[in-house]
Amino acid sequence: MKPLVFQTDFGMEDGAVSAMYGVAYGVEGGLNISDLTHGITPYDIWQASYRLVQTVRYWPEGTVFVSVVDPGVGSTRRSIVVKTATGQLIVTPDNGTLTHIKRKYGIAEARTIDETVNRLAGSEESYTFHGRDVYAYTGARLAAGIIDFEQVGPAVAPESVIELPVVEPVCRGDRVEGTIDVLDIRFGSLWTNIPREMFKSLGIQVGQRAELTITNDTRTIYRNTMIYAQSFAGVFVGEPLIYVNSLDCMAVAINQGSFAKAYNIGTGNSWHIAIGPDSRA
């Protein structure tokens, strides 16, 4: 059997996640089930996509992920299972949840779920809890080896898997520009889509100051200089820094503080960040 990993926006305040566990254990009592997170902001498909790319490749080949952030449940959106280029399976609605996986690591194969076969018996008239009735059930059958990938349903082109709009990072003269994709939620750090190699082209060395500007659409929210550090230990407590995060992209933080809360910073394609050399140097 393969590991089975759940991600949802359900929270843990009611029985939804437990019901998914129950369905999975009803398929095979010996399954090894783990949680990625159930704290995705409700309906936030982008955040779900980012948490998958943050996590999936660190799990063994064959691991089955079930990701359910599904504001379109009951609509005509597809239910799919994809095989990533690194060998994991992801069971999810085809609504953009796979955007970052598709772009960063690649999707090798994709199949729509044949719900006439891969659906919890007795749930055929239920249209609002596919996380339990379709996704947890199908994911458990895959993880337990009851079905293989080819038995999920008809094959579809990986290129057809839906992607959310993405703003690409760019280098403009002596600055790199990108977006604030997501927060390191517990600590309030800003994770950008600017890759380390693009930042390195500026020639800013560890310990030097960089100039940073954050805008929301056309409104400037923050502009200042801060140290580019290898880690939080490179600055004093309460001091801001730029660093390379665990996804090899640039991030912004306050040592032992929340940058997001301090400056009321959000995430998404309207939140732009520009980094360049200290113009005052």
Secondary structure by P-SEA (a helix, b strand, c coil): cbbbbbbccccccccaaaaaaaaaaaacccccccccccccccccaaaaaaaaaaccccccccbbbbbcccccccccccccccccccbbbbbccccccaaaaaacccccccccccccccccccccccccccccccaaaaaaaaaaccccccccccccccccccccbbbbbbbcccbbbbcccccccccbbbbccccccccccccccccbbbbbbbbcccccccccccccccccccccccccccccccccbbbbbcccccccccccccccccbbbbbbccccc
